[in-house]
Amino acid sequence: MDDPFSTDTLRGRTGESRVAHWFLLDANRWFLAGLLSAVVFAAFVALGAVAVPLREAMEHGTPVDTAFQGLIAAILTGVTLVVSINQLVLSQELGRLGDQQQWMNEAMEYRRNVEALFGSVGPPDPSQFLQALVKTSSDRAEDLQAAVADSDDDVLHRRTERLVENVCRNSDEIYSQLETSDFGEFGVLRSGLNYNYSWKIYAVRRLRHEHEDALDDDEREAFDELIDVLTLFGPALEHFKSLYFQWELVHLTRSIVYAGLPGVVVATATVLYLEPASVPGTMLGVDNMVWVVSASTTVALVPFLLLAAYVLRIATISKRTGSLGPFILRHAERTDAIDWDE
């Protein structure tokens, strides 16, 4: 879990509560769907205990049959729709040889640009690659501080010190988080989102502009090198975010199929075989028919609860990363620690 005292992390910048952040982003999606299922089941049981007796309603009509027939149609339609959307998204990965060659050339050109800053071949693993980027940004920030150490501008010294402290602290946080993250898990993307590179780019460029007249060539070069590494972090994060979304859509489709089959079977069996006389008695003061119907309904709704769990995370990430580069769409993304006018 993110350090609640760090204003640079995603949670720290948005001011979100620990529970809300866990619910929207950190929680395992199957666990969250299970938690939602438990809430739905408890709600159905509670309603069944205080509403019109379900057994009598079934004897005088077909409310259960009608509801489960609708659930069967919804499950089949929903599973088909999710699979179709997944295939549409994955179809973007299919292309002609020329397209694949162009993508490869662009990827290699980007890696060469980054490796010019690294001074070595960059690691192929996404988490290690992001680690190398944040470590390089920390090193370049320290180089900037050393470059302006001999300047006569005291304001430049003070502002640079605050900026470098912020960059290095945030880089150390992200570096340690990435050490325990593997691609395919949300941890890699979460760590990348915790690095507010857009605001850092703005702060460095603003600091350089406001003290332009007091800078010599070496100091300008130190500023430019820090801006370069921060600028290269953005495309890497966006690329890994796109790959993660594709990964999540594959997981979502597979999860919906896994949950949809039991849901259809249970819903169909309820329509075909459940009769008022087939489940006699009570348990904990609640008619056993309520327990059975509530359980069957919950199982039938699991595919939709899984869909909700995955969409909550994807939509939250998309909303909070709506801009690539130095544009900052949310005031919460601004960091007071390096805004010297406040």
N, C-alpha and C positions, 0 to 999 in steps of 0.2 A: 504494500500500500504506500502511496506517495507520502512524503513528509508533509504534514499539514502546515508546517511553518515555512515551507519553501514557496515563495510567491511566483517562482519561475515555472513550476510544474503545472500541468494542465488543470489539476484540481485547485491548486493555489491561485491560479490566475482567474478562474471562474468563481471562486468562493463557494463551491458546491459542498454540500454536506458529505460526510464519509459514506452514509447509507445510500444517498442518491448516486454518488459516483460509482459505488460498488454495483448498484442495481443496473445502471445504464451501461457500464463499460467493463468492470473488472470481473463480475461473476461469471462462472462457467455457464454457458447457455443452456445446457441440459439440466444443470442444477436449478437454474432460474425457472426453466419451464416446469420442473418438478415442483418448485415452490409455488408457482402460479396454479398448478394443478391441484395442490393441496388446498389452496385458498378457494378455488372453484368448487371442489368437492365439499368443503365445509359449508360453503354458502348454499349449495343445493340441499344438503342435509338439514341445515337450519331452516330454510324455506319450507322444506317438506314437513318439518315437525310442527310448524305453526300455521301453515296454509290449509286449504281444503284437503281432507284425507285423500292421498293419491290412489289408494286401493278403490275407494268408492268412485272416484273420477274415472278410473279404468273400467269399472263395471258398467258405467252409464255412457261411455264414449270411448274414443281412441286417442287421447292426448299423447300418450307415449308413442304409439305407432306413427302418428303424424309428425312428431318432433324428430324421431329417429330416421324416418324416411327423408326428411329435409337434411339431417346431418349426413346421411349416406351420400346424397347428391352433392352436398357442399364439400365433403372430403374428396370425392372423386374429381370434382371440378378444381378444387384447390391444388391437389397434388399435380394434376395435369398442367395447370397454369404455372406453378412454381418450376416444374421441370422444363417447360417451354421457355420461360424467362432465362433459366440457367443456360439452356442450349444457345439462346440468342446471345448472351454475354460471352460465352466461350467461343462462339463462332468468330468473334473478333480476333482470336488467336490463329485462325485459319487464313492463309493468304498465299499469294503466288511466291515463287522463289525470289523474284525481284524485291517484293515487299519484305520478306524475311531478311534478305541481304541488307536492305536499307536500315532495318531495325538493328541488325548486328553492327553495322558501321556506326550508327549513332551511339549505341551502347559503348563500343570500343573508343570512340572519340571522347565520350564523357569520362571514361575510366582513365584515358591518357591525360586529360585535363586535371583530374583529381590526383593522379599519381605524380604529376609534376609538383604538386604541393607536398605530397607524402615524401617524395624523394626515394620511393621504392614501389614495387608492385603492390597494389592494394589487395586486401584479402577478398576471397570470393564469397564468403558467408555474409549475408545481410547484416546480422548483428555485429560482427567484427568490423564490417565496412563502416557502419555508423559509428562504432567505437573509435575507429581511426580518424573519422572526420571530426568528432567532438574533441578528441585528444589534440588533433592538429589545430583546431580553433583555439583551444586553451594555450597551446604553445605560441601561436601567433599573437594572442592577446598579451602574453608575457613579453614577447619580443617588442610589441608596441610600447609597453610600459618602460622597457629598458631603453627604447629609442628616444623617448621624450624625457628621459631622466635628466638630461643636461640642459633642457630648455629653460629659459628665464620666465616662462609664462606659468605662474603659480596656479591660475585657474585651470589651465590645461592639465597640469599635474594632478590636481584634485579630481577633475572630471574623469581623466584617464584611469586613475586608481579605482574609482567607483565602478567604471565600466569593466575594467579587467577583473576586479573582484567578482562582479556578477557573472561574467562569462566563464571564469574558471570554476566558480562554485557550481553553476548549472551544468557545466561539462563533466565535473566529477560525479555529480548525481546521476547523469545519464550513463556515463561509462560504467558505473557500478551496477545499474539496473540492467544494462545490456549483457553483462557477464553471465547472467542466469536466464537469458531469454533465447529461445530458438525460433526460427522463422516458421510460420504456420500457427504459432500461438499469438495471442494478442499482445504479449509482453513486449515484443520488438517494436510494434507500431506504437504502443503506449509510451515506451521510452522515447521514441522519436518525437511524439507529440508533446512530450514534456520539455522539449528544447525549443523555446520561442525564438527561433532564428530570425523571423521577420522583424521583430522589435529590435533585435541586436543589430541587424543590418541598418535600420533607420538610425539607431543611436550612434553607431560608428560613423556613418556618412554625415550625420549632423555635426558630430564633434569635429570631424575633419574640416567641414565647410566653415564652421564658426571660428576656427583657429588657423585657417588656411595661410594667412599672412605670416604667422609665427613659425610655420613648419619649414624645415629644410628638406632636401631630397630624400634622405634616409628615413625621415619621419613619415613623409608622404608614402614612401614605398611600404613601410610597416603598416600603415592604415590600409593601403590597397591589398596587401596580402591577407589581412584579417577579413576584409570585405569579400575577397575572392573565396575563401574557404567557407564563410557563412553562406554565400550565394550558391555554392555547389552542394550545400546540405539540403536545400529545398527540393531540387529535382530528385535526389536520392530518396528522400522521404516520400514524395509523391509517387515515385515509381513503386516503392515497396508497399505503399498504401493501395495502389491499384492491384498489385499482385495479391495482397491480403484480401481485398474485396472478392477477387475471383476465388480465392481459397475458401472464404467464408460462404460464398454462394454454392460451391460444391458441397461443403459440409451441410449447408441448409437443405439442399436438394436431397442429399442422402438421408438426413435426419427426418425430413418430411415423409419420404418413402418408408423408412423404418417405422415411423409412428402411424402413418396412414393405413398400413395393412392391418394391424391390430384394431385400429379404430373402425374400419369398415367391417371387419369380422364381428366385433362386439356389437356394433349398431345393427347389423343384419340379424345376428342371433337374437337380439332383444326384440326386434320386430316379429320374427318368426316364432319364437318359443316362449316369450315371457307372457304369462297369464296371471290374473289376480290370485288364483288359487295355488300357483306354483311356488310362492315364497311366503309361507305363513309365519306368524309370530312377530315378536318385537325384540329389539336389542337396545339397551340404554334408554328405554322409554320411547324409542322411535321405531315406527313400522319398518320391518325388514325390506318391504317393497321400496321404501324411500332410499335405504342404503344401496340396494341393487341398482335402481334407476340412476341414482346420483353417481355411483361408480361407473356405470356404463356411459353416462353422458360425459363424465370427465375424460375417460379413455378416448371417446370420440372427438373430444375437443383438443387433445394433446397436439395434433399437427398444427392447429391454429395458435396454440400457446407457444410452440417452438418458433413458429414464424414471427410472432410478436417479439420473442426474446432476441432473435437474430436481427430483426429490423430495428429494434431499439438501439442496438450497438452501432449498426451501420449508419443509421440516420444521425445519431449523435456525433459520430466521427465526421460525417460529411458536413454537418452544420458547423462544426468547430474548426474545420480545415477548408473553408470555402474559397480561400485565396492562396495562390502560389506567389512567393516573392515578398517584396517590401510593403505590400498593401496589407493593412490591418483593419479588418472589418468589425471587430468587437473591441469596445473600450477595455474589456477585461483582459485582453491580450497585452495591454500596455503595462510595463513594469515600472513601478515607482522608484525602484532602486537605482535606475539609470536615467530617470527623467529629472534633470537638475533644476528645472523651472518650478517644480512643485514642492 
